[in-house]
Amino acid sequence: MDYNGIFQAAIDRLHDEGRYRVFIDILRNKGNFPNARCFHGHNGPRPITVWCSNDYLGMGQHDVVIAAMEEALHDVGAGSGGTRNIGGNTHLHVDLEAELADLHGKEGALLFTSGYVSNEAALSTLGKLLPGCVIFSDELNHASMIAGIRNSGCEKRIFRHNDLEHLEQLLMEVEPDAPKLIAFESVYSMDGDVAPIAAICDLADKYGALTYLDEVHAVGMYGARGGGISERDGVAHRVTLIEGTLGKAFGVMGGYVTADRNIIDCIRSYAPGFIFTTSLSPVLAAGALASVRHLKGSSVERDAQQAAAARLKAKMRGAGLPVMESVTHIVPLMVGDPVKAKQISDILLAEYGVYVQPINFPTVPRGTERLRFTPGPFHTEAMMDDLVRGLVEIWNRLELDLAA
């Protein structure tokens, strides 16, 4: 058996399809985000501007977060000592879970090492605990949600993206007494659109379904206290489970789910992804705790980020660039070809000192490849003007279409 040949062929396929992923080598500059140093493709670091970070609000650089992590490091040490079953509940974990439960108006919360793990563990466990459960999943759900649904062993029904009529049709086809769960996201990060949460909850009430809402691209970003779209729209109390991340707007690392006390206790007690995983470092928990508390009381970062996103969209539209319609902080620029998307990204980095990662299949459907920009509170008007000028020049160089 030519094992190496099989592996090489798999990599060659990615190259042939133009979607082989290259991760650039960078270091962010503390206190000077979105500026960073790039070590990719040349000797020594050179300055670049980061345009695609999920640290949407720059909280990973915030003084209050850094100070909390430094204090925890010197007070508690680096690691947690193992799983929570073995090493115990670090008190910072307990405090953070209480803050997260309060953020979403729920009785309890449970921390995981990442948003991926929280989705996979929670959904797979819920499905296994509900005999005969049918899970209804939006077609654009995260890969982690898809993995959790698959690992639950449940029957699944996929509804067209944000299509309430299709969802209701599927709900009607299932035995009325069967357990049901509707899994969806609030902000879909590749298109930048938003789910009709209240209307989905109406259908859940009508057909006796639980609801599972992934808010990873919305927590910290929306709502008076950063509770996400469900808080902004006043419907968090209607959602059974709300899942989020600590690695995007909160700027640190980790994932979590919130729900009533019994559901959280079930996931805590049955989910292998929680039981057998070393718990978050107390240093990370301390930083996340400081970030959540800060954003509960401060809208300055959210307001500045929304203003920056609106400015960049307007500048791109004004220059004739094919910016996709988005009602959120995500600014997707359509390319429609994986090779061209990678080429634009490479030119921006090499010639303009701009880092934005191309988004290709399977993250987005074939033929919808794009660049995804996430302007933050610290991207200046001058940075935006330089970016747009560079994009227009590259678009012309590669003979891509600009709007009239």
Secondary structure as UniProt FT lines:
FT   HELIX           3..16
FT   TURN            17..18
FT   STRAND          26..28
FT   TURN            30..31
FT   TURN            33..34
FT   STRAND          35..38
FT   TURN            40..41
FT   STRAND          46..50
FT   TURN            56..57
FT   HELIX           59..61
FT   HELIX           63..76
FT   HELIX           84..87
FT   HELIX           91..104
FT   STRAND          108..112
FT   HELIX           115..129
FT   TURN            131..132
FT   STRAND          134..138
FT   TURN            139..140
FT   HELIX           143..152
FT   STRAND          155..159
FT   TURN            161..162
FT   HELIX           164..172
FT   TURN            176..177
FT   STRAND          180..185
FT   STRAND          187..188
FT   TURN            189..192
FT   STRAND          193..194
FT   HELIX           197..207
FT   STRAND          210..214
FT   TURN            216..221
FT   TURN            224..225
FT   HELIX           229..232
FT   TURN            233..234
FT   HELIX           236..238
FT   STRAND          241..245
FT   TURN            249..250
FT   STRAND          255..259
FT   HELIX           261..270
FT   HELIX           272..275
FT   HELIX           282..297
FT   HELIX           300..318
FT   TURN            319..320
FT   STRAND          331..334
FT   HELIX           338..352
FT   STRAND          354..355
FT   STRAND          358..359
FT   TURN            361..363
FT   TURN            366..367
FT   STRAND          370..373
FT   TURN            377..378
FT   HELIX           381..397
FT   TURN            398..399
//
